[in-house]
Amino acid sequence: MNYFSRPALLASLLAATLSLPAIADETATIQLVAAGVTTVTLAQQAPIHWVSVAQIAKSLDGLPPMAVGFDIDDTLLFSSPGFYRGKQEFSPNDESYLKNPAFWEKMNNGWDEFSMPKEVGKALIAMHLKRGDHIYFVTGRSATKTETVSKTLQQTMDIPATQLNPVIFAGDQPGQNTKVQWLKDKQMKVLYGDADGDIRAAQEAGIRGIRLLRAANSSYRPLPLAGALGEEVIVNSQY
C-alpha cells in the first residue's frame, strides 16, 4: 500500500482548496433555460378552420364552372424582393415608396422577375383550370400604363394564353376596400388572399373568402392573424 508523505498530502489539500472558488464561479454561471414542451402544449392549437387544396376541390364537386379571384402578393407570388428593393431605393426610412408612381412602374414592369411563385398557388390554379373556372387576379397594386405582371403569372402558374385574364389593378384608396366592386362586377364566387382586406372584401361581397398564409419572411408586416375573421385557412400555404 502506498502512502502520501505529509508534505505531499498538505500540498495536495492546498491545491484542492485553491481550485474551489473557480469551480464555484463556473457553477454560478450555469442558468436554467425556460424551454421545453409537454404533450399538452404540443397539442394546443387555435380553433381555426383548416382546409387543404384537395378539400376545397371536393367542396366544389358538382358545381358549374365559376369565376374565382386571386390576390397576387404573398398569395400567388412571394414578391418581397421587389418591394424590399423599392423601399431601399425610394424611401428607406418610411413606407412612402408605396405611393410613388416610379416604384410601381418598376414593380409592375420587370421586378416580378425576382418574385417566387408559391407552390400552393400553382396547385390552386391547376385545380380551378381543371374545373374550367374563370380565373381573375385582383391586386391592391397601383395601375401603370404598361405591365408585365399578367405575363409573369401566366408563365409561373402555367396558365394557357386562351384562359388568361389580365391583372385587375384595384389600387389603394383610404377608407375603401377597392376589391369589393371588382368581385361583384366579375361575379366571383371565391376569393383567395393573404390579407385581412382580402377576406373582408369577400365577406362584404357575400362570397367565399379563403386565406393563404403569408410567409414569415415577408416584407409585408405585421403578419395577419389567419382565421381571425372566421375564414377557411389553407394548410401549408406559406410557400
C-alpha positions in Angstrom: 0.0 0.0 0.0 1.4 3.4 -0.9 1.1 6.4 1.4 1.5 10.1 0.7 4.2 11.8 2.6 3.0 14.5 5.0 4.4 17.4 2.8 2.9 15.9 -0.3 -0.5 15.5 1.4 -0.5 19.1 2.6 0.4 20.3 -0.9 -2.5 18.3 -2.4 -5.0 19.6 0.0 -3.9 23.2 -0.6 -4.2 22.8 -4.4 -7.8 21.4 -4.0 -8.7 24.3 -1.7 -7.4 26.9 -4.2 -9.4 25.3 -7.0 -12.8 25.5 -5.2 -13.6 29.2 -5.9 -13.0 28.6 -9.7 -15.4 25.6 -9.6 -17.9 27.6 -7.7 -17.7 30.5 -10.1 -18.2 28.2 -13.0 -21.2 26.6 -11.4 -22.7 30.1 -10.7 -22.8 30.9 -14.4 -25.0 27.9 -15.3 -28.6 29.1 -15.7 -31.6 27.0 -16.3 -33.3 27.9 -19.7 -37.1 28.1 -19.5 -37.8 25.9 -22.5 -39.2 22.6 -23.4 -42.7 21.3 -24.2 -45.2 18.7 -23.0 -47.7 16.7 -24.9 -50.3 19.2 -23.7 -48.6 22.2 -25.1 -47.8 20.4 -28.3 -51.5 19.6 -28.8 -52.7 23.1 -28.2 -54.0 24.7 -31.4 -56.0 27.7 -32.2 -59.6 26.9 -33.3 -59.1 27.6 -37.0 -61.0 26.1 -39.9 -58.0 24.5 -41.7 -58.6 23.1 -45.2 -56.4 21.6 -47.9 -56.5 22.2 -51.7 -58.0 18.7 -52.1 -60.8 19.5 -49.6 -61.5 22.8 -51.5 -61.7 20.8 -54.7 -64.1 18.3 -53.1 -66.3 21.1 -51.8 -66.7 22.3 -55.4 -67.7 18.9 -56.8 -70.9 19.1 -58.8 -70.9 22.9 -59.1 -70.7 24.5 -62.6 -67.7 26.5 -63.7 -67.4 29.8 -61.8 -65.4 32.9 -61.6 -62.7 32.9 -58.9 -60.3 35.6 -57.8 -56.8 35.6 -56.5 -54.8 38.3 -54.7 -51.2 38.4 -56.0 -48.6 39.5 -53.5 -48.0 36.9 -50.8 -50.8 34.8 -52.2 -49.6 33.7 -55.6 -46.1 35.3 -55.6 -43.6 35.8 -52.9 -42.8 39.3 -54.1 -40.9 40.8 -51.1 -37.6 41.1 -53.1 -39.1 43.7 -55.3 -40.9 45.6 -52.5 -37.7 45.4 -50.4 -35.7 46.9 -53.3 -38.3 49.6 -53.8 -38.2 50.7 -50.2 -34.4 50.9 -50.2 -34.4 52.9 -53.4 -37.3 55.3 -52.9 -38.0 55.6 -49.2 -35.6 53.7 -46.9 -36.9 55.4 -43.8 -40.7 55.0 -44.3 -43.4 53.4 -46.5 -43.9 56.4 -48.8 -42.5 54.4 -51.7 -45.9 52.6 -51.9 -47.4 56.0 -53.1 -44.6 56.6 -55.6 -45.5 56.0 -59.3 -41.9 55.5 -60.1 -41.8 52.4 -57.8 -44.9 50.9 -59.3 -43.5 51.4 -62.8 -40.6 49.2 -61.9 -42.6 46.7 -59.8 -45.2 46.2 -62.5 -42.7 46.1 -65.4 -40.0 43.7 -64.5 -39.2 43.4 -60.8 -41.5 40.4 -60.5 -38.8 38.5 -62.3 -37.4 38.3 -58.7 -40.7 37.1 -57.3 -41.0 33.4 -56.4 -44.2 31.6 -57.3 -45.9 29.9 -54.3 -46.4 26.2 -54.7 -49.9 26.4 -53.2 -50.8 29.0 -55.8 -49.8 26.6 -58.5 -51.9 23.9 -57.0 -55.0 26.1 -56.7 -54.7 27.5 -60.2 -54.3 24.0 -61.6 -57.3 22.8 -59.7 -59.5 25.6 -61.0 -58.3 25.3 -64.5 -59.2 21.6 -64.5 -62.7 22.6 -63.4 -63.0 25.1 -66.2 -63.3 28.1 -63.9 -62.6 31.6 -64.9 -59.6 33.0 -63.0 -59.1 36.7 -62.2 -56.2 38.4 -60.5 -57.2 41.3 -58.2 -54.4 43.2 -56.7 -54.1 46.3 -54.5 -51.1 47.5 -56.5 -51.4 50.8 -58.3 -52.0 50.7 -62.0 -49.4 51.7 -64.5 -49.5 52.4 -68.3 -47.9 49.1 -69.0 -47.4 45.9 -67.0 -45.8 42.5 -67.2 -47.4 41.0 -64.1 -50.0 39.2 -66.2 -47.3 37.6 -68.3 -45.4 36.6 -65.2 -48.4 34.9 -63.7 -49.2 33.1 -67.0 -45.7 31.7 -67.1 -45.2 30.9 -63.4 -48.7 29.5 -62.9 -48.8 27.5 -66.2 -52.0 29.3 -67.5 -52.9 28.8 -71.2 -52.9 32.1 -73.0 -56.6 31.4 -74.0 -57.6 31.3 -70.3 -55.6 34.2 -69.1 -57.4 37.3 -67.9 -55.2 40.5 -67.4 -54.5 41.6 -63.9 -57.0 43.9 -62.3 -55.2 46.7 -60.6 -57.7 47.8 -57.9 -55.3 50.2 -56.3 -55.5 51.5 -52.8 -57.9 54.2 -51.5 -58.0 55.2 -47.8 -61.2 54.0 -46.1 -62.3 52.0 -49.1 -61.9 48.3 -49.9 -61.2 48.7 -53.6 -61.6 45.0 -54.4 -65.2 44.6 -53.4 -66.7 46.2 -56.6 -64.5 44.1 -58.8 -65.7 40.9 -57.1 -69.2 41.9 -57.8 -68.6 43.1 -61.3 -67.0 39.8 -62.3 -69.5 37.8 -60.3 -66.8 35.9 -58.5 -67.7 33.2 -56.1 -64.4 32.6 -54.3 -61.5 35.0 -53.4 -58.1 33.7 -52.2 -55.9 36.1 -50.3 -53.4 36.5 -47.5 -54.5 39.8 -46.1 -57.4 40.8 -43.8 -58.5 43.1 -46.6 -59.0 40.2 -49.0 -61.1 38.3 -46.6 -63.2 41.3 -45.7 -63.7 42.1 -49.4 -65.0 38.6 -49.9 -67.3 38.8 -46.9 -68.6 42.2 -48.0 -69.3 40.9 -51.4 -71.1 37.9 -49.9 -68.7 35.3 -51.4 -66.4 32.6 -50.0 -63.1 34.0 -48.8 -60.2 31.6 -48.3 -56.9 32.6 -46.6 -53.4 31.7 -47.6 -50.7 32.0 -45.1 -48.2 34.9 -45.6 -44.6 33.7 -45.4 -42.8 34.5 -42.2 -40.0 36.4 -44.0 -42.4 38.6 -46.0 -41.7 42.3 -46.0 -45.4 43.0 -45.6 -45.7 43.4 -41.8 -47.3 42.9 -39.4 -48.2 39.3 -40.2 -52.0 38.9 -40.1 -53.9 36.6 -37.7 -55.0 33.8 -40.1 -58.5 32.6 -39.2 -59.4 35.5 -37.0 -62.2 36.5 -39.3 -63.7 33.0 -39.3 -62.5 32.2 -42.8 -61.0 28.9 -44.0 -57.2 28.8 -44.0 -55.2 26.6 -46.3 -52.7 24.3 -44.6 -49.0 24.6 -45.6 -49.8 27.7 -47.7 -46.9 29.8 -46.6 -44.8 28.7 -49.6 
